[in-house]
């Protein structure tokens, strides 16, 4: 119970770390060029990507476009941190929404990695592939964006949108040159 209280106390602090930097970037209109999997040039890419949907969110106000995690989501965020404890993470990517930031905040603290904000519509690019080459990357997103990014990384349309109640699926994409593997793992 002490850990839960500590988690609930510190989570807002980690949720908003780095947000000012992201807002300044938005004001200047910085954006990345979008490329499809077929447009990205062949390369000697080597990376491991862990992609997950945010944890359970508050659903009491259907008009709220940016709800925080509910108690089940906070507990799941703690379980994600336990899962990733033995895994080296070099970079963490989150969307602009509070729920993705909260989902990985304990992992970011544990790994001492500041999350980078990304736009799901433009993240897959030459720049992204260069930035993540030879790294292990954690990406938090949404039910309709994570499968799309997995498909872009593996270069085929294999996965459809996730069910709205699926907060436990983790995709692991391993790329070693032209060898691309993906596995879907359930982490309860």
Secondary structure per residue as TSV (DSSP state, phi and psi in degrees):
chain	resnum	aa	ss	phi	psi
A	1	X	-	360.0	-36.8
A	2	X	H	-60.5	-39.8
A	3	X	H	-65.2	-38.0
A	4	X	H	-66.3	-43.0
A	5	X	H	-64.0	-43.3
A	6	X	H	-61.9	-42.5
A	7	X	H	-60.1	-47.8
A	8	X	H	-65.6	-31.3
A	9	X	H	-73.3	-42.7
A	10	X	H	-88.9	-20.5
A	11	X	H	-56.6	-44.1
A	12	X	H	-60.6	-34.7
A	13	X	H	-60.9	-47.6
A	14	X	H	-75.0	-24.6
A	15	X	H	-65.1	-35.5
A	16	X	S	-102.9	3.1
A	17	X	T	-60.3	130.9
A	18	X	T	80.0	1.6
A	19	X	H	-68.0	-34.7
A	20	X	H	-62.0	-41.7
A	21	X	H	-59.5	-42.4
A	22	X	H	-64.6	-40.4
A	23	X	H	-65.9	-39.0
A	24	X	H	-63.5	-39.4
A	25	X	H	-62.8	-40.5
A	26	X	H	-63.2	-40.7
A	27	X	H	-64.0	-33.6
A	28	X	H	-81.2	-8.7
A	29	X	T	78.8	19.0
A	30	X	-	-62.9	133.3
A	31	X	-	-150.4	160.8
A	32	X	-	-104.2	150.6
A	33	X	-	-73.6	134.9
A	34	X	-	-84.9	136.2
A	35	X	-	-130.3	145.6
A	36	X	-	-86.4	168.2
A	37	X	T	-58.8	-34.7
A	38	X	T	-75.5	-23.4
A	39	X	T	-83.6	-23.9
A	40	X	S	-66.6	131.1
A	41	X	-	-67.5	151.9
A	42	X	-	-64.4	142.4
A	43	X	-	-154.1	171.7
A	44	X	-	-93.6	62.1
A	45	X	-	-77.0	135.3
A	46	X	E	-140.6	115.6
A	47	X	E	-164.2	159.5
A	48	X	E	-123.1	129.2
A	49	X	E	-118.2	129.7
A	50	X	E	-108.5	122.6
A	51	X	E	-122.4	129.2
A	52	X	E	-140.1	154.0
A	53	X	E	-83.7	149.7
A	54	X	-	-54.2	159.0
A	55	X	-	-74.7	177.2
A	56	X	-	-57.3	135.1
A	57	X	B	-110.6	162.8
A	58	X	-	-67.6	131.6
A	59	X	-	-121.4	21.3
A	60	X	S	-75.4	-25.8
A	61	X	-	-121.1	101.1
A	62	X	T	-61.5	-18.4
A	63	X	T	-84.1	-14.8
A	64	X	-	-74.0	111.2
A	65	X	S	-81.3	-13.2
A	66	X	S	-136.0	62.0
A	67	X	-	-73.9	153.8
A	68	X	-	-81.3	177.6
A	69	X	B	-74.9	146.5
A	70	X	-	-86.5	-176.0
A	71	X	H	-61.6	-39.4
A	72	X	H	-64.1	-37.8
A	73	X	H	-66.4	-39.4
A	74	X	H	-64.8	-39.9
A	75	X	H	-66.8	-38.7
A	76	X	H	-65.2	-39.6
A	77	X	H	-58.3	-38.6
A	78	X	H	-66.6	-40.3
A	79	X	H	-65.9	-37.3
A	80	X	H	-61.3	-41.6
A	81	X	H	-61.9	-40.2
A	82	X	H	-64.4	-42.5
A	83	X	H	-61.0	-44.0
A	84	X	H	-84.7	-4.5
A	85	X	T	-51.7	-46.4
A	86	X	T	-83.8	-0.1
A	87	X	S	-101.9	129.1
A	88	X	-	-72.1	129.8
A	89	X	-	-124.7	123.6
A	90	X	S	-93.5	-29.6
A	91	X	E	-148.6	148.5
A	92	X	E	-130.4	133.0
A	93	X	E	-119.1	135.9
A	94	X	E	-134.2	156.0
A	95	X	-	-83.4	-177.4
A	96	X	S	-73.9	-8.0
A	97	X	S	-85.8	143.0
A	98	X	H	-54.6	-41.1
A	99	X	H	-63.2	-33.4
A	100	X	H	-73.3	-38.6
A	101	X	H	-63.7	-44.5
A	102	X	H	-65.7	-36.2
A	103	X	H	-61.3	-37.0
A	104	X	H	-107.1	3.4
A	105	X	H	-60.6	-39.7
A	106	X	H	-68.7	-36.7
A	107	X	H	-65.5	-44.3
A	108	X	H	-60.2	-41.9
A	109	X	H	-65.4	-46.6
A	110	X	H	-59.6	-41.9
A	111	X	H	-90.8	-7.1
A	112	X	T	55.4	48.1
A	113	X	-	-122.5	125.0
A	114	X	-	-80.9	124.8
A	115	X	-	-63.3	145.5
A	116	X	E	-104.1	131.6
A	117	X	E	-81.7	139.9
A	118	X	-	-134.8	158.4
A	119	X	-	-102.1	117.9
A	120	X	T	-56.5	-26.4
A	121	X	T	-75.7	-22.9
A	122	X	T	-126.2	3.1
A	123	X	-	-63.9	-41.0
A	124	X	S	-74.3	107.1
A	125	X	S	-155.3	171.4
A	126	X	H	-58.7	-42.8
A	127	X	H	-61.2	-45.7
A	128	X	H	-60.0	-46.3
A	129	X	H	-62.6	-39.4
A	130	X	H	-66.2	-43.0
A	131	X	H	-65.5	-28.9
A	132	X	H	-103.5	0.5
A	133	X	T	-61.7	135.7
A	134	X	T	63.3	28.2
A	135	X	-	-127.7	164.3
A	136	X	E	-109.1	122.5
A	137	X	E	-123.7	136.7
A	138	X	E	-108.7	129.3
A	139	X	E	-125.8	122.9
A	140	X	E	-104.8	133.0
A	141	X	E	-149.2	-140.2
A	142	X	-	-133.4	168.3
A	143	X	T	-60.7	-27.3
A	144	X	T	-101.6	-3.6
A	145	X	T	-111.0	-35.5
A	146	X	H	-63.0	-48.3
A	147	X	H	-60.1	-36.8
A	148	X	H	-63.0	-42.4
A	149	X	H	-68.0	-38.7
A	150	X	H	-58.2	-46.7
A	151	X	H	-59.6	-41.1
A	152	X	H	-64.9	-41.0
A	153	X	H	-65.5	-38.8
A	154	X	H	-90.0	-10.2
A	155	X	T	75.4	27.0
A	156	X	S	-153.3	155.6
A	157	X	-	-88.9	85.4
A	158	X	-	-105.3	-33.8
A	159	X	-	-115.2	139.8
A	160	X	-	-97.2	172.2
A	161	X	-	-53.5	148.1
A	162	X	-	-79.3	154.7
A	163	X	-	-63.6	148.2
A	164	X	T	-64.9	-19.8
A	165	X	T	-101.7	10.8
A	166	X	-	-92.2	99.5
A	167	X	-	-114.4	8.3
A	168	X	-	-115.8	0.7
A	169	X	E	-87.8	131.9
A	170	X	E	-120.0	127.2
A	171	X	E	-99.4	132.3
A	172	X	E	-117.2	115.3
A	173	X	E	-110.3	124.0
A	174	X	E	-115.5	123.9
A	175	X	E	-119.5	127.7
A	176	X	E	-136.4	89.8
A	177	X	T	66.7	-124.7
A	178	X	T	-85.1	-7.2
A	179	X	E	-85.0	111.1
A	180	X	E	-123.6	122.8
A	181	X	E	-123.2	146.1
A	182	X	E	-136.4	139.4
A	183	X	E	-133.9	142.4
A	184	X	E	-102.2	122.8
A	185	X	E	-118.7	135.8
A	186	X	E	-97.7	125.1
A	187	X	-	-120.8	103.8
A	188	X	-	-86.4	360.0
